[in-house]
Amino acid sequence: MEYKSVTLKDINCIKDIINDSERVFCGEYINEDYSHDELGGAKKMPDVVVKVLSTEEVSRIMKYAYENNIPVTPRGSGTGLVGAAVPIHGGIVIDLTNMNQILELDEENLTLTLEPGVLLMEISKYVEEHDLFYPPDPGEKTATIGGNINTNAGGMRAVKYGVTRDYVRGMEVVLPNGEVVEFGGKVVKNSSGYSLKDLIVGSEGTLGIITKAILKLLPLPKKAISLLVPFNDLGQAIDTVPKIIKSKAIPTAIEFMEREAITSAEEFLGKKFPDNSSNAYLLLTFDGNSLEEVEAAYEKVADICLEEGAIDVFISNTEERQESIWTARGAFLEAIKASTTEMDEVDVVVPRNKVAEFVKFTKDVEKKHKIRIRSFGHAGDGNLHVYILRDDLDKYQWEKKLNEAMEDLYDKARQLMGQVSGEHGIGYAKKLYLNEALSASNLEIMRGVKKAFDPKNILNPDKII
């Protein structure tokens, strides 16, 4: 696809559109951060960055870009891990982080209406002050809600509560041609035609730009307690998970981790984990409206863990202990990143009863390719985060070993009836693996959806498919 190169005339037109030249950046005034996301594997500088403040500004910029065939990449905090916010063809980056207002808390309908630049951590704090609860809990709390919706982010509480898609009731979206539309709303049930709202969720900014979202809330659970359960080995820990799920005492979260991830987090944070003496751990959280309800659930699960060979069960029933455990868990990614020169990730999801088999396979891949691999993830929903680390490999060796290891891992996920991504998306970096994982018919339908929304292919081009 041939796109128009951005000229000085285009930049001046954009400045006129938003009537504020101080929010338009070009050339050497563009921060290098706009060229990459959190992992930094894909890099490309945009020609111009616009920090928008309103739906009207987004609409007018998109209309101009559409008429002039200029590619546009929407961007939030840039915390993604697959290059979805990287402007592969240059052009315009629309930075939505200053559209960060909470617009309405509707306590009768239990909804929160807000702009896409509101941070995840701000949502939690705001609604909890009103005794309400937004359940999705992705690890990166400085991500924007727009980014979470665009990747259908999951997080640790997905076992019990589901993922971002389950909490998006409605949205305002600017289409590639600049038209503003609304999908969904405050209604609880909706069988009125195709669910266009759900097409936008997880579309990684390729179909439209979200400028407002209506989120579903729940009453805030009154009590939450975590269990840290050490095991002799990871296989034994993960084999316990299906038995926990079957018990019907559903935890809010079931995470797995190995000693190496814990010691990396300890070094990174300069804080001790409550226990680092075992090879593997399950970390479980239970919530409910009374201590009795929570205790009944975790006691049942604690008994199952001990029957299955757990060394002990540590109950984190104080705020200090809870914080030390979950702070360490939240730091795993940054700690692993800090331990190496470069890394890439595999965010596969497999059926829950295949998690142990996949994790064991990562050890085989590590030995086969002689490359360091670290993993942790959501044992309760089958989503694994596998990080392949460069360390001191030269560029040729790194790219060769990385590609071979990824081919093996994605091939194994396909064999286990899994999928390429559980929550981080496809973006630019994982397109090849999605093409290998899906049938030609699936891919053709996706291309048809993209063409229906964006016939000129100017909105976040070269992503997903």
Buried (B, 14 or more C-beta within 10 A) or exposed (E): EEBBEBEEEBBEBBBEBBEEEEBBBBEEEBEEEBBBBBBBBBEBBBBBBBBBBEBBBBBBBBBBBBEBBBBBBBBBBBBBBBBBBBBBBBBBBBBBBEBBEBEEBEEEBBBBBBBBBBBBEBBBEBBEEEEBBBBBBBBBBEBBBBBBBBBBBBBBBBBBBBBBBEBBBBBBBBBBBBEBEEBBEBEEEEEEEEEBBBBBBBBBBBBBBBBBBBBBBEEBBEBBBBBBBBBEBBBBBBBBBBEBBEBEBBBBBBBBBBBBBBBBBBEBBEEEBEBBEBBBBBBBBBBBEEEEBBBEBBBBBBBBBBEBEBBBBBBBBEEEBBEBBBEBBBBBBBBBBEBBEBBBBBBBBBEBBBBBBBBEBBEEBBEEBEBBBBBBBBBBBBBBBBBBBBEEBEEEEBEBBBBBBBBBBBBBBBEBEBBBBBBBBBBBBBBBBBBEBBEEEEBEEBEEBBEEBBEBBBBBBBBBB
